Amino acid sequence: MNDANKAPQELTIRVLFFGVLLSVVLSAANAYLGLFAGMTVSAAIPAAVIALGIMSFFRRSTIQECNLIGTCASAGESLAAGVIFTLPALLFMGRWEKFEYVWVAIIAGFGGMLGVLFTIPLRRSLIVEGDLKFPEGVATAKVLEAGRTDASGIGYIVRAALAGGLFKIGANAVGLWPEVMQGATRLGGSIAYFGSNLSPALLSVGYIVGLNIAVLIFIGGAANWLLTIPIVAGMSEWPVYGADHDLAGQAVSALEYASQLWSTKTRYIGVGGMLVGGLWTIFHMRKNLVSGVTSGLKAYRQIKEGTGDIDRTEKDLPMQWIIFMIIGSVIPLCFVYQYFVQQIYISLVMACVMLVTGFLFAAVAGYMAGLVGSSNNPISGVTISTVLVSSLMLVLMMGRAAEGGPVAAVVIGAVVCCAAAIAGDVMQDLKCGRLVGTTPWKQQVMEMLGTASAALIIGPVLMLLHNAYGFRGMEGAGEKALSAPQASLMASVAEGVFKGGLPWGYFGIGMGVAVLIIALDQYLQARKYPFRTPVLAVAIGFYLPFQLSVPIFIGGLVSLAVKRYHASRRTETAELEASDRRGLLMASGLITGEALMGILVAIPIVALKQFEIDLPIIEHFTGRTMPFGGIVGVMLLAVVTGWLYRTTVKTAWAKAHPTRERKDHTR
């Protein structure tokens, strides 16, 4: 900027109001998506577009105001990822019977706050002086700049959100088609399985992450469900139903047996892979971590010792405030740890472990966000590493018989996960703010406000989803139960370290496979191949139910088809960017609409349970599913897929309909 010190209109009352509102809405949507699919995506761009749409109703608004609204909103959706990856583990472990609002708010709020504070000293080294791309931050800045002259993007989000919401109602509430098409059959002593979730949100996740990641997730899922599980089944005796089952003594169905093998054995191959992937990420960027911290502290010393004025666009929150707020966040977390373990010296050690790992992994998350973007950030991998390391340390201090040990390890992981999730988001937002000329300290304030807002609302959202759907693997969970894969994993790892019973053989296989995948990725990087093999993508595919991987893979194919379309027509740069923006906005709308409707549908599910009425309504009153419902669902998902592709590749209206445009201008 030519005049960086001339302050535009930024931190206004309307910015505070709409920022908090969007933070609450998007955090709720991302919570549902993460519990349902085991993956979350960044809401930075749709938040920016919605902010543009809102501010278009005001006569005088600035791009900086839109940026600050989006900053607050994206902080809320990022915090949701940290919460849903960890805190449901306390239900799986039996520590909670239901989500306890106060503790959820404290853990999420102060954990997320630490994520903001830890990354502020790194802003200069990673954003100003570094050469990281921060793809979502740059893309958001482009959307904001383009949106000041063309506000049509809000239309793509609204239409797609309506479609995603209606799709959820048709499947989940009414029952016109199933949410999942899957089946398995016994082949001798082995199993043949295939399935797919009929979800536009998962399709959109695949489109956003791109073909490379989508393929790796699919390969991981296929390797587990189509290869490993059949092999393990063939080497084991086929189980029969127990005496308490209606089919006592009969052979367990192939589909149920496959799910048993996945939940108790083969998914731990993915666990081992995620652990190695998280540790490799830290090792790989060790030099960047050290240089980032030293560069940031050096910059602060220079600013403190300097006598000249500092540009508005270089002003962060003062370092002494940051230190004071870090201490202010750690103290209440100490009381949280004391509540869970009831041993003061253990609580103090937990606080120290949380501080060290929290800062380390916040830096990792910030760096990885700059490298691959927030949606591809391996938050779950580094959190698993935290839970495992914390469990091992607590075993040495408390012994294997310690009743509160596994819970303590998960709570440490929850704080670290919230901090890491927020940290990656902060860096993307600060990069966008630098490009559009927003004051950094004002963005940092909005990050804190968005974090606090989401922390206050995420508890009731979790309570609603738990009461309506339940979590897969818990007593009483039905077919529509949310998978919550990361939280289930955290509970299994923590309890396995203390109580034993972890399938260490599968764990070790996963670690070995991860090493081979890392070696392949390094080879591809050295040979400068465009296709890469990040180990965490394969590991999460191994860990997720296969039916979730299929629509993600289809979404990746759509992104490939779009790229090939543009390559064959040598699309100009401006139209290519517009196409990318349309596709991203529509995909984000499909995700947001389905996720929000999943939450809204949960309200009548809970209410109707009082009258012993279950959704979907058709199945409840007729006792059977809709005939040909599966075919209808597949066809409708195909229509949505075609719509996503067509919307993305279409040329601008002025180019496609020049005659119509001339008529409109003559009226």
BAVEX-619980 format. One record per residue (C-alpha): z, y, x. Coordinates in pm, whole numbers, plus 50000, padded with zeros to 5 digits. Example, Ala and Ser with C-alpha at 12.3 -4.5 7.8 and 13.67 -1.06 7.14 Angstrom:
BEGIN
507804955051230/507144989451367/
END
This chain:
BEGIN
500005000050000/499255035050121/502505049749989/505065021949992/507995045649936/506685060849613/508665040649360/506725029249051/508475020448727/510124986748791/513614976348679/513694988848319/515674978148012/512634960847861/512094941748185/515674929048171/515384918947803/512044900947818/512854885348156/516004869148018/514204858047700/511394840747891/513864825648136/515714808647851/512534796047680/510824782647993/513994766648130/514344747047804/510684736147816/510884725048180/514114705948112/512344685047850/509284679348070/511374668248368/513504644048164/510394630347993/507974627548285/510134629048598/508084658648719/508164696148669/505524722648732/505824759048827/505764783948539/505084814148760/501504819748640/502024814148264/505154835848287/503084863348447/500404860648178/502994861847899/504564892148069/501154909048074/500734901847704/504164915947622/503764947247830/500334954247680/502184965947366/503794994147563/501845025747644/503115029547996/503794998148190/503284988348552/502184956948730/505594956948899/507334954148562/505174924048473/505964908748811/509724913048758/509594897248411/507714867448555/510184865548843/513124862548605/511334837148384/510224814448667/513774813848806/514934799048476/512374771048474/513104762848839/516834759448776/516094734848496/514534711348752/517654711648967/519884704248667/517914676248501/517294657948829/521034653548887/523594661048615/522474633848368/523604609848643/527184617148536/526324601548198/524704571148361/527854566748572/530184569648273/531954600448411/530854620248105/530304607547754/528414639347675/527354670247870/530294693347927/529034728747882/531394747348113/530854724348411/527074723648359/526994761748354/529194765248664/527344739448874/523914752048771/524784789048791/526494789749129/524164763549278/521134783749174/522764815849296/523214800449640/519514791449636/518624828149593/521094840049856/520144813950117/516484824050112/516864861850137/517374861250518/514224839750547/511894863350358/510724882450663/510034852050882/508344830650615/506474857350417/506024888350632/505624872950976/504614837350886/501144824250806/502104802250511/499734803650212/502224803849919/499394793249685/501174799749354/502494833549472/499004844749574/497494830849251/500114848749041/499344881649215/495634876949137/496434869348773/498554900848746/495884922548906/493104908048688/495264908748377/495734946248396/492094949648292/491684917248091/494584904647880/492644875147730/494714849947926/497494850547668/495044836247415/494454805047624/498184798647650/498814804147277/495964781547159/496834753947403/500554756347318/499754752446948/497624721747024/500324706647245/502964713046981/500874697846700/500164667446916/503914662446962/504584665746589/501854640746500/503194614146737/506934620246750/507874634346409/505254620746168/504114589346351/500384592146294/499884576446638/502204562246905/503334581747209/502734551847436/500044525247435/501204495947646/501274458447655/502034429047880/501344391947873/502624361848058/500154345948297/501744313548411/504924325048577/503624360248638/502904391548434/499824412148352/500644447448233/498884479448142/499964510447956/499394547447916/501324576147766/499264596947520/500564630647633/498574662847681/501484675847892/501114647548145/497344652448144/497974689048228/500414680048505/497664659548668/495194688148632/497594712948791/498644691449089/495014681649153/493214649149227/494824642349565/498404641449434/497384625649101/495614597049280/498624590549503/500994589649205/498644565449029/498334543749341/502124541949368/502454532049003/499624506649019/500994491349339/504324485949165/503374475548812/500054458048876/500904441649208/504584441149309/506114432648970/503674403548907/504434390049256/508214392449205/507914376748858/505884348049000/508584341149259/511454341549006/512544320348714/511554335348380/514694347748199/515744339847841/517554361147585/521354358947588/523604345447315/524154380147166/520414384647097/518594375046777/516184354246989/518914336847191/517544310047420/513924321047389/511954335147682/512184372747731/508964390847638/506604399147923/506924436647860/510724435547862/510804413548172/508484437448356/510784466348266/513814446648389/512194439248725/511214475648762/514624489948675/516724465548880/514484458149178/511044472349248/511664509049174/513984509249477/510884506349692/510174541649568/513774551549646/513394540750008/510124559450029/511664591349889/514534589750136/512224586250436/509944613150293/512824637650256/514104631450608/510584633850751/510084667350581/513214681150746/512264667351087/508694679351061/509724715551001/512784716951230/511234743751455/510254765151158/513804763451023/515334775551350/512754802851405/512994813951043/516754818951056/516744836251397/513824858751301/515494868750975/518814877251143/516994896451417/515134916951155/518394925550980/519964936951308/516954958951380/517124974251034/520864980351065/520504996451408/517405016751321/517535053651242/514285057151043/513705051350674/512785016550556/509755012050332/510635004449972/508644972049991/510794960050284/514234965250131/516224933450063/519744931449932/522154941650213/523284913050437/526964920850383/526454917150007/524704883850061/527574870350272/530124882750018/528234866349727/527834833449917/531594832149967/532064842049603/529854812849495/531474786849721/535044793249599/534434783049234/532424753049354/535484742449554/537424741849228/534624721049072/534924695549352/538704695549317/538334688348945/536194657949015/538014642749318/541584656549287/542014657549668/542004691949825/540934681750176/538044661550030/537064691649821/536994714050129/534844689150319/532514686650019/532184724550015/531274724650387/528734696650339/527264715350043/526964747550243/525204731350539/522874708850340/522314735850078/521104761250332/519064735250519/517324722150209/516864756950062/514984765850380/512994733450352/512134741349990/511074776850079/508874764550361/507334736550153/506634761049870/504654781750116/502834751050239/501984731349924/503304752049632/506364748649411/504914721749181/504454698149480/507814706449637/509734674249721/513014685449564/513934650649442/513374635949787/515704659849966/518294656049689/518284618349726/518844623550098/521794646250017/523344621249776/522944592450022/524354611650320/527204625650108/528004590749977/528164576250327/530414604650446/532714601150147/532954563450198/534244569850550/536774595250420/537844579650089/537014542850127/534764521549909/537454517949644/537584555349576/537064559549204/535664594749221/533454589449527/530084583549358/530674612449118/531594635449408/528374626649591/526274633949281/527994667549223/527214677649584/523634667149522/523514687049198/524484719549371/522044713449657/519254704049415/519734735949210/519744756749530/516594739949665/514734742749334/515484779849309/514704786249677/511084775149650/510624796649341/512174827049512/509714825149800/506684822649570/507894852549368/508634873449677/505144865849812/503614877349483/505824908149484/504724917349834/501064915649729/501524937449418/504014961849575/507314952149409/510634961449571/512184929149715/515804936849626/514854942649264/513104908849255/516194892849406/518324908249132/515954894448867/516074860049029/519864860748994/519644872748634/517124845248547/519334819348715/522444830648527/520564831448193/519184796348237/522574782948349/524134795048023/521464779147800/520634746747981/523844729147867/523114731347491/519514720547555/520714689447741/523204681947463/520474684447200/518044662047390/520754636447464/521824634447099/518244632646973/516534609347219/519094594847460/518254583847813/516454551947907/518794525348045/521874538047860/523514519247576/521914526547241/518764542247387/515684535547179/511964534447248/511744572547251/514534576347507/513814600947788/513364584548126/515374609448342/514214589448648/515674611348921/519114613048759/519174575448708/518224571749072/521014594949192/523564574548998/522234541549132/522234553049494/525734568449481/527264538349304/525374514149525/526804529049843/530394527149712/530324495749499/527524475949655/524774459949453/521894481349577/518814459649636/518704469150004/515754445850067/513504465749834/515024497549971/514034486750323/510514477250212/510114512050068/511254527750393/508784506650590/505914514850356/506824551650379/506584550750758/503084535850733/502034562350479/503384590050703/501444575650996/498284574950784/498874610950676/499284622051037/496034604351127/494184621150839/495614654750944/494524649651306/491004640451193/491024670450952/490214649650645/490534669050317/492364639850152/496004636250259/498744611250181/502094629350135/504584600950111/506684615949832/503764615249589/503304577649640/507054571849622/507464590349292/504544570049151/506334538149257/509494550249091/508054562348758/507034539748469/503324532648514/502434546048168/503324580948292/500984578448591/497844571248388/497434604848206/498424622948527/495554604848701/493154614148420/494184650548460/493404648048831/489944634748742/489384664748516/490204688048806/487684668949022/485024671448751/485564709048730/485174713049106/481994692449107/480584712748819/481074744949012/479784729949337/476574717949169/475944752649025/477144772049329/479424793049113/480184827649245/483684834749378/484704858049094/483724833248822/485284804649019/488614823149025/488284830548653/487614793648588/490664783148787/492754808048594/491494795548255/492204759448342/495644766948477/496594787948175/495374761947927/497154733748111/500324754348122/500004761247750/499644724247668/502764716647871/504774745047719/503744737047362/504514699847386/507794705747569/509054732447329/508064711347028/509864681747183/513014703147179/512404716446826/511734681346692/515054670746843/516864693146592/515744673946278/516224641046464/519894649346516/520274663346163/518594633545992/520754608746181/523594619445951/521584604545662/520504573845863/516924586145872/514994582046196/511764597846310/508824591946303/509004595645931/506144571645845/507694542946036/511094549045877/509904548345516/507174521745545/508764499345807/505564497946011/503384519446229/500144535246118/497194511146131/494734520546406/497244547146517/496724538246882/492974543346856/493534576846683/495904587846960/493474577947235/490624596347063/492694627847015/493784627547378/490114623747474/489334654547262/492064674347439/490714662447774/487224674247685/488594707147557/490454713147884/487314706048085/485024726847864/487384756647857/487734756148233/484044754148326/482634777548063/481014809048197/482074843948092/481074853447736/478984882247855/476864859148071/476574831547815/475814854047515/474134885847637/472314890747305/475534888647101/477244912847338/474504938847290/474824935846912/478574941146933/478084972747136/475624987446884/478014985246588/
END
